[in-house]
Amino acid sequence: MKRKNILIIALILVCTTTLIGAPLTAFSANEVSFTDNTTISLSNGSSFTVMSGSLADSMTIESSYVTFTLSANSNVEIRSYSGGLFTCSGITAYVSCSNSNYSSLDLPGQSSTTIVTVTPSSGACNRETGGGGGGGGGGGAVSTPTVPTTTTGQVTVTASGGGKTTLTTSENTIATAELSANTVSSSTDVKIAVDNKATAVASRPIPSGKSIVGNYAYSYTATANSQTVSTFLKNITLTFSYTDSQISGLNEGTLKVYYWDGTQWLALTSTVDKTNNKITAATNHFTYFVIMGEPETPTTMAKPEDYDLKEGDLIRAAGDFDIFIINQFGYKRLFLNPAIFNMYGHLGGWNKVKSVVPATRNAFVTSTYYRYIDSPKVYHQEVTGEDTGILHWVNMTAENFLTQGGKANAIFTINKSEFDWYPKGTDKTSL
């Protein structure tokens, strides 16, 4: 926490994360800003934490309560990690316990300068506390805000209660959106819909080396007052389930929730619950979401001779147009498009492509690491669209490449024509 123009107080509050009631007062319009989570310990033994990013005109610490002066740009978030409640006078505010680890109280900005008193107290969570909306109004009654919950994939969430909806797909998997209190500023309609995976990715190509789990992409939308809501005041919890059959052949530990940002799929920080086949992520905006994972690396690599093949053979799975070349170590690499395939006339052309069953194709691990002939540099191929891609130089030592999971046997040599065909992207400094 810091305060402009009072350097001694600023240094004390920035460097100390626990304040003990004295009383202490800081003044000036919107000049009490908290740059760190700051625990307030009162003389009566109670305490709470003012979260980083909070902003007020002033704050006064008394023996059993704290007052904040709020104006238009103010915003204060308070948490009690002991699960206690707060009483609040001066404005209407809501205590939320949507997270089992703490209760929270949000004090929003006010159109006119308003003094708000916050007093820690005991009791159950999910309570509404408050008084009048004007400066210095008295405390009011306590009531319980409703938390709308549905299983239809559609719900109208409220500012005071938030809301939750769950959609069950025809594959008997679920997609959930859970919004805590004060995630929206007014009643908002939230909807989850599913699109066929093939339709969804037709114009949204998935990254090389990734596979979508299940047959659906999930479209999350929100509207308020007939207007699209694109971002939210707090993060929203997304939960998806999956079945064992859907992740067959995939490394469960690589599963992540991905979102479409308009040009590419990007991964969200995700938590995988392998016991219950669920994956959870947080987001502050809605778009398309999918679960993706990477192929499971076999403990024993396939050998070409196990499938009546040899190193350098060209293979194509029946019903699939993608052509691969295999090496003796059990890796295969994709010819991204016909133009690239035609750059390797010495391989014998289309008549030399062997048709195999999908299981044989899948037995060989796909590699996206290439080396231009006569050069020690290794490049990673990123597929950017239908038959298009770019190369990224893997800018690290050979030791780091191997330490981070890279395999020397997975590096394929390409000719100058193919190397020159690719645009070159930014360097990769990690795998």
C-alpha positions as CSV (number, residue, x, y, z in Angstrom):
1,M,0.0,0.0,0.0
2,K,1.4,3.5,-0.8
3,R,0.3,7.1,-0.5
4,K,1.6,9.8,-2.9
5,N,3.5,12.7,-1.5
6,I,4.0,11.3,2.0
7,L,7.2,9.4,1.5
8,I,7.7,8.0,5.1
9,I,4.2,6.6,5.2
10,A,4.5,5.2,1.7
11,L,7.7,3.4,2.5
12,I,6.2,1.9,5.7
13,L,3.0,0.7,3.9
14,V,4.8,-0.7,0.8
15,C,7.3,-2.7,2.8
16,T,5.0,-3.9,5.6
17,T,2.1,-6.3,4.8
18,T,0.5,-6.2,8.3
19,L,-0.9,-3.1,9.8
20,I,-1.9,-2.9,13.5
21,G,-4.7,-0.6,14.6
22,A,-3.4,2.6,16.1
23,P,-5.6,4.6,14.9
24,L,-3.9,5.4,11.6
25,T,-5.2,7.9,8.9
26,A,-4.1,8.6,5.4
27,F,-5.6,11.4,3.4
28,S,-6.0,12.8,-0.2
29,A,-8.4,12.0,-3.0
30,N,-7.7,8.5,-4.4
31,E,-4.2,8.5,-2.9
32,V,-4.4,5.4,-0.7
33,S,-3.4,2.6,-3.1
34,F,-2.5,-0.9,-2.1
35,T,0.3,-2.3,-4.2
36,D,0.4,-5.5,-2.0
37,N,-2.1,-7.6,-0.1
38,T,-2.2,-5.9,3.3
39,T,-3.4,-7.5,6.5
40,I,-5.1,-5.1,8.9
41,S,-4.9,-6.3,12.6
42,L,-7.2,-4.5,15.0
43,S,-6.7,-3.9,18.7
44,N,-9.6,-6.2,19.5
45,G,-7.9,-9.2,17.9
46,S,-9.8,-9.3,14.7
47,S,-8.1,-8.9,11.3
48,F,-8.8,-8.9,7.5
49,T,-6.8,-8.3,4.3
50,V,-7.1,-5.5,1.9
51,M,-6.3,-6.9,-1.5
52,S,-3.7,-5.6,-4.0
53,G,-5.1,-3.0,-6.4
54,S,-7.5,-1.5,-3.9
55,L,-7.8,2.3,-4.0
56,A,-9.5,4.8,-1.6
57,D,-9.4,8.5,-0.8
58,S,-8.5,7.8,2.8
59,M,-8.4,5.0,5.4
60,T,-8.6,5.3,9.2
61,I,-7.9,2.3,11.5
62,E,-9.7,2.3,14.8
63,S,-9.6,-0.4,17.6
64,S,-12.6,-2.4,16.3
65,Y,-13.3,-1.1,12.8
66,V,-11.9,0.7,9.8
67,T,-13.3,3.6,7.8
68,F,-12.7,4.2,4.1
69,T,-13.5,7.4,2.2
70,L,-14.6,6.5,-1.3
71,S,-15.1,8.5,-4.5
72,A,-15.7,7.8,-8.2
73,N,-12.4,6.0,-8.9
74,S,-12.3,4.1,-5.6
75,N,-12.5,0.3,-5.3
76,V,-11.6,-1.7,-2.2
77,E,-11.7,-5.5,-1.9
78,I,-11.5,-7.0,1.6
79,R,-11.0,-10.6,2.5
80,S,-11.3,-12.6,5.7
81,Y,-9.3,-15.8,5.4
82,S,-10.9,-17.0,8.7
83,G,-14.3,-17.1,7.0
84,G,-15.7,-14.3,9.1
85,L,-18.3,-11.7,8.1
86,F,-18.3,-8.0,8.0
87,T,-20.8,-5.3,8.9
88,C,-20.8,-2.3,6.6
89,S,-22.4,1.1,7.0
90,G,-22.4,3.9,4.5
91,I,-23.2,2.0,1.3
92,T,-24.9,-1.3,0.2
93,A,-22.2,-4.0,-0.2
94,Y,-22.2,-7.8,-0.4
95,V,-20.2,-10.4,1.6
96,S,-19.4,-13.4,-0.6
97,C,-18.2,-16.8,0.3
98,S,-18.1,-18.4,-3.2
99,N,-14.5,-19.4,-2.4
100,S,-14.4,-21.8,0.5
101,N,-11.0,-20.4,1.6
102,Y,-12.2,-16.9,2.4
103,S,-15.1,-14.5,2.6
104,S,-14.9,-11.2,0.7
105,L,-16.4,-7.7,0.7
106,D,-16.2,-5.4,-2.3
107,L,-16.6,-1.6,-1.8
108,P,-17.1,0.0,-5.2
109,G,-16.5,3.6,-6.2
110,Q,-19.2,6.2,-5.3
111,S,-20.5,9.2,-7.4
112,S,-19.9,11.5,-4.4
113,T,-17.4,11.3,-1.5
114,T,-18.7,8.7,0.9
115,I,-17.4,7.4,4.2
116,V,-17.8,3.7,4.7
117,T,-17.3,1.9,8.0
118,V,-16.3,-1.8,7.9
119,T,-16.4,-3.9,11.1
120,P,-15.3,-7.5,11.3
121,S,-18.0,-9.8,12.8
122,S,-18.9,-13.5,13.0
123,G,-21.6,-15.5,11.3
124,A,-22.5,-17.4,8.2
125,C,-21.4,-16.4,4.7
126,N,-23.3,-15.3,1.6
127,R,-24.9,-12.4,3.4
128,E,-25.9,-9.0,2.1
129,T,-25.0,-6.1,4.4
130,G,-25.5,-2.4,4.0
131,G,-27.2,0.8,4.6
132,G,-28.1,3.8,2.5
133,G,-26.3,4.7,-0.6
134,G,-25.2,8.2,0.5
135,G,-22.2,9.4,2.5
136,G,-22.2,8.2,6.1
137,G,-25.6,6.4,6.1
138,G,-26.3,3.9,8.9
139,G,-26.1,0.1,8.9
140,G,-29.0,-1.9,7.7
141,A,-30.6,-5.4,7.9
142,V,-28.9,-8.6,6.8
143,S,-30.4,-10.8,4.1
144,T,-29.2,-13.7,1.8
145,P,-28.8,-12.9,-1.9
146,T,-30.0,-15.6,-4.3
147,V,-27.4,-17.5,-6.3
148,P,-29.2,-18.5,-9.6
149,T,-28.2,-22.1,-10.6
150,T,-29.4,-24.1,-13.6
151,T,-28.5,-27.3,-15.5
152,T,-29.7,-26.1,-18.9
153,G,-26.6,-24.2,-20.1
154,Q,-28.4,-20.9,-19.6
155,V,-28.7,-18.7,-16.5
156,T,-29.3,-15.1,-15.6
157,V,-26.6,-14.1,-13.2
158,T,-27.0,-11.2,-10.8
159,A,-24.5,-8.7,-9.4
160,S,-25.2,-9.6,-5.8
161,G,-25.4,-13.4,-6.1
162,G,-23.5,-14.3,-9.3
163,G,-24.7,-17.6,-10.8
164,K,-23.9,-21.0,-12.2
165,T,-25.0,-23.1,-15.1
166,T,-24.1,-26.6,-16.3
167,L,-24.6,-28.1,-19.8
168,T,-24.6,-31.9,-20.3
169,T,-23.7,-33.0,-23.9
170,S,-24.8,-36.0,-25.9
171,E,-21.4,-37.6,-25.0
172,N,-22.4,-37.4,-21.3
173,T,-19.8,-34.8,-20.5
174,I,-20.4,-31.5,-18.8
175,A,-19.4,-27.8,-19.3
176,T,-19.9,-25.4,-16.5
177,A,-19.6,-21.6,-15.9
178,E,-19.6,-20.3,-12.4
179,L,-19.6,-16.6,-11.7
180,S,-19.1,-15.3,-8.1
181,A,-20.9,-12.2,-6.7
182,N,-19.9,-8.9,-8.3
183,T,-18.5,-10.5,-11.4
184,V,-21.1,-8.5,-13.4
185,S,-22.5,-5.1,-12.6
186,S,-26.1,-5.9,-13.6
187,S,-28.2,-8.9,-14.5
188,T,-26.6,-10.8,-17.3
189,D,-27.7,-13.8,-19.4
190,V,-25.0,-16.4,-19.7
191,K,-25.3,-19.2,-22.3
192,I,-23.2,-22.3,-23.1
193,A,-23.6,-23.9,-26.5
194,V,-21.8,-26.7,-28.3
195,D,-20.6,-26.8,-31.9
196,N,-19.4,-29.9,-33.8
197,K,-15.6,-30.0,-33.6
198,A,-15.1,-30.3,-37.3
199,T,-17.3,-27.2,-37.9
200,A,-15.6,-25.2,-35.2
201,V,-12.0,-25.9,-36.3
202,A,-12.7,-25.6,-40.1
203,S,-11.8,-21.9,-39.8
204,R,-9.9,-22.2,-36.5
205,P,-7.0,-24.6,-37.1
206,I,-5.7,-26.4,-34.1
207,P,-2.0,-26.2,-33.2
208,S,0.4,-28.9,-34.5
209,G,0.8,-31.8,-32.2
210,K,-2.5,-31.2,-30.3
211,S,-5.8,-33.1,-30.4
212,I,-9.2,-31.9,-29.3
213,V,-10.8,-34.0,-26.6
214,G,-14.3,-35.2,-27.6
215,N,-16.4,-34.0,-30.5
216,Y,-17.4,-30.6,-29.4
217,A,-16.1,-27.0,-29.1
218,Y,-17.9,-24.9,-26.5
219,S,-19.3,-21.5,-27.2
220,Y,-19.7,-19.2,-24.2
221,T,-21.7,-16.0,-24.6
222,A,-23.1,-13.3,-22.3
223,T,-25.6,-10.5,-22.9
224,A,-26.9,-7.7,-20.7
225,N,-29.5,-5.2,-21.8
226,S,-29.3,-6.7,-25.3
227,Q,-25.6,-5.9,-25.5
228,T,-22.8,-8.5,-25.7
229,V,-20.7,-8.7,-22.6
230,S,-17.1,-9.5,-23.6
231,T,-15.2,-9.0,-20.3
232,F,-16.1,-9.4,-16.7
233,L,-15.1,-7.7,-13.4
234,K,-13.8,-11.0,-11.9
235,N,-12.5,-14.2,-13.3
236,I,-15.1,-16.9,-14.1
237,T,-14.5,-20.6,-13.3
238,L,-14.9,-23.0,-16.2
239,T,-15.1,-26.7,-15.6
240,F,-15.2,-29.4,-18.3
241,S,-15.5,-33.2,-17.9
242,Y,-14.2,-35.9,-20.2
243,T,-14.4,-39.6,-20.5
244,D,-11.6,-42.2,-20.6
245,S,-12.4,-43.1,-24.2
246,Q,-12.1,-39.5,-25.3
247,I,-8.5,-39.3,-24.1
248,S,-7.4,-42.7,-25.3
249,G,-3.9,-42.2,-26.8
250,L,-3.4,-38.8,-25.2
251,N,-1.2,-37.9,-22.2
252,E,-3.8,-36.9,-19.6
253,G,-1.2,-34.6,-17.9
254,T,-1.0,-32.5,-21.0
255,L,-4.7,-31.6,-21.1
256,K,-5.5,-27.9,-21.0
257,V,-8.4,-25.6,-21.7
258,Y,-7.8,-23.5,-24.9
259,Y,-9.6,-20.4,-26.0
260,W,-9.9,-18.9,-29.5
261,D,-8.5,-15.3,-29.4
262,G,-9.7,-14.5,-33.0
263,T,-6.5,-15.7,-34.7
264,Q,-5.2,-18.7,-32.8
265,W,-5.9,-21.1,-29.9
266,L,-4.2,-20.1,-26.6
267,A,-3.9,-22.2,-23.5
268,L,-5.4,-21.2,-20.1
269,T,-3.8,-22.2,-16.9
270,S,-5.6,-25.4,-16.2
271,T,-6.0,-27.9,-13.3
272,V,-6.6,-31.5,-14.3
273,D,-8.5,-33.7,-11.8
274,K,-7.5,-37.2,-13.1
275,T,-9.6,-39.0,-10.4
276,N,-12.8,-37.4,-11.5
277,N,-12.0,-36.7,-15.2
278,K,-12.4,-32.9,-14.8
279,I,-10.4,-29.9,-15.9
280,T,-10.8,-26.4,-14.5
281,A,-9.6,-23.0,-15.7
282,A,-10.4,-19.4,-15.1
283,T,-11.1,-16.7,-17.6
284,N,-12.3,-13.0,-17.6
285,H,-13.9,-13.2,-21.1
286,F,-16.1,-15.5,-23.3
287,T,-15.3,-17.0,-26.6
288,Y,-14.9,-20.6,-28.0
289,F,-13.3,-23.1,-25.6
290,V,-12.0,-26.6,-26.2
291,I,-9.9,-29.2,-24.3
292,M,-6.7,-30.2,-26.1
293,G,-4.0,-32.7,-25.2
294,E,-0.9,-34.2,-26.7
295,P,-0.3,-37.7,-27.8
296,E,1.0,-40.1,-25.2
297,T,4.6,-41.0,-25.9
298,P,4.9,-44.8,-26.0
299,T,7.4,-46.3,-23.6
300,T,8.8,-48.4,-26.5
301,M,9.1,-46.6,-29.8
302,A,7.6,-48.3,-32.9
303,K,10.0,-49.9,-35.3
304,P,9.3,-49.7,-39.1
305,E,10.0,-53.4,-39.5
306,D,7.3,-54.3,-37.0
307,Y,4.8,-53.0,-39.6
308,D,6.6,-54.3,-42.7
309,L,8.0,-50.9,-43.4
310,K,11.5,-49.4,-43.5
311,E,13.2,-46.0,-42.8
312,G,12.2,-43.5,-45.5
313,D,8.9,-45.1,-46.4
314,L,6.0,-42.7,-47.2
315,I,2.8,-43.6,-45.5
316,R,-0.8,-42.4,-45.6
317,A,-3.7,-43.7,-43.5
318,A,-6.7,-45.0,-45.5
319,G,-9.2,-42.2,-46.0
320,D,-6.7,-39.5,-45.0
321,F,-4.8,-37.2,-47.3
322,D,-1.9,-36.5,-45.0
323,I,1.4,-38.1,-46.1
324,F,4.2,-38.8,-43.7
325,I,7.8,-40.1,-43.9
326,I,9.0,-42.3,-41.2
327,N,12.5,-42.8,-39.7
328,Q,14.2,-45.8,-38.1
329,F,13.6,-44.4,-34.6
330,G,9.8,-44.6,-34.7
331,Y,9.1,-40.9,-35.6
332,K,7.2,-39.5,-38.6
333,R,7.0,-36.1,-40.0
334,L,4.2,-34.5,-42.1
335,F,4.6,-33.1,-45.6
336,L,2.5,-30.0,-45.0
337,N,1.2,-29.6,-48.5
338,P,1.6,-31.1,-52.0
339,A,4.1,-28.4,-53.0
340,I,6.5,-29.5,-50.3
341,F,6.0,-33.1,-51.1
342,N,7.0,-32.4,-54.8
343,M,10.3,-30.9,-53.5
344,Y,11.5,-34.4,-52.8
345,G,11.3,-36.1,-56.2
346,H,14.0,-38.7,-55.2
347,L,11.4,-40.3,-52.9
348,G,9.5,-41.6,-55.9
349,G,6.4,-39.4,-55.9
350,W,2.8,-40.3,-55.2
351,N,3.1,-43.9,-56.5
352,K,5.5,-44.7,-53.6
353,V,3.1,-43.7,-50.9
354,K,1.9,-46.8,-48.9
355,S,-1.6,-46.9,-47.6
356,V,-1.7,-48.2,-44.0
357,V,-4.4,-48.5,-41.3
358,P,-4.8,-45.6,-38.9
359,A,-3.4,-47.6,-36.1
360,T,-0.1,-48.1,-38.0
361,R,0.1,-44.4,-38.7
362,N,-0.5,-43.5,-35.1
363,A,2.1,-46.0,-33.9
364,F,4.8,-43.6,-35.1
365,V,5.2,-40.3,-33.1
366,T,4.8,-37.1,-35.1
367,S,7.8,-34.8,-34.9
368,T,7.7,-31.1,-35.7
369,Y,11.5,-30.5,-35.3
370,Y,13.5,-30.0,-38.5
371,R,17.1,-29.2,-39.4
372,Y,18.1,-27.6,-42.7
373,I,20.8,-29.8,-44.4
374,D,24.3,-28.6,-43.7
375,S,23.2,-26.4,-40.8
376,P,23.3,-27.3,-37.0
377,K,20.3,-25.2,-36.3
378,V,17.0,-26.9,-35.2
379,Y,13.7,-25.4,-36.1
380,H,10.2,-26.0,-34.8
381,Q,7.4,-26.2,-37.4
382,E,4.2,-24.3,-36.3
383,V,1.1,-25.2,-38.4
384,T,-0.8,-21.9,-39.0
385,G,-3.6,-23.0,-41.3
386,E,-4.7,-25.4,-44.0
387,D,-1.4,-26.4,-45.7
388,T,0.5,-23.4,-44.2
389,G,3.1,-23.0,-41.5
390,I,6.1,-21.2,-40.2
391,L,9.5,-22.2,-38.7
392,H,10.8,-21.0,-35.4
393,W,14.5,-21.4,-34.6
394,V,15.0,-23.4,-31.3
395,N,17.4,-20.9,-29.8
396,M,19.0,-23.0,-27.1
397,T,22.0,-25.3,-26.5
398,A,21.7,-29.0,-27.4
399,E,21.9,-29.7,-23.7
400,N,18.9,-27.5,-22.9
401,F,17.0,-29.1,-25.8
402,L,17.5,-32.6,-24.4
403,T,16.9,-31.5,-20.8
404,Q,13.5,-30.0,-21.8
405,G,12.3,-33.2,-23.4
406,G,13.6,-32.8,-27.0
407,K,14.8,-35.9,-28.7
408,A,17.7,-35.9,-31.1
409,N,16.2,-38.9,-33.0
410,A,13.1,-36.8,-33.7
411,I,14.9,-34.2,-35.8
412,F,14.2,-34.5,-39.5
413,T,16.5,-33.1,-42.2
414,I,14.8,-31.0,-44.9
415,N,16.2,-29.6,-48.1
416,K,16.9,-26.0,-49.0
417,S,13.7,-25.6,-51.1
418,E,11.5,-26.5,-48.2
419,F,13.5,-24.5,-45.8
420,D,13.2,-21.4,-48.0
421,W,9.5,-22.0,-48.5
422,Y,8.6,-21.4,-44.8
423,P,8.3,-17.9,-43.4
424,K,10.5,-17.6,-40.2
425,G,8.8,-16.7,-36.9
426,T,10.2,-15.6,-33.6
427,D,12.8,-17.7,-31.8
428,K,11.7,-20.4,-29.3
429,T,13.7,-20.3,-26.1
430,S,11.8,-23.2,-24.4
431,L,10.0,-26.3,-25.6
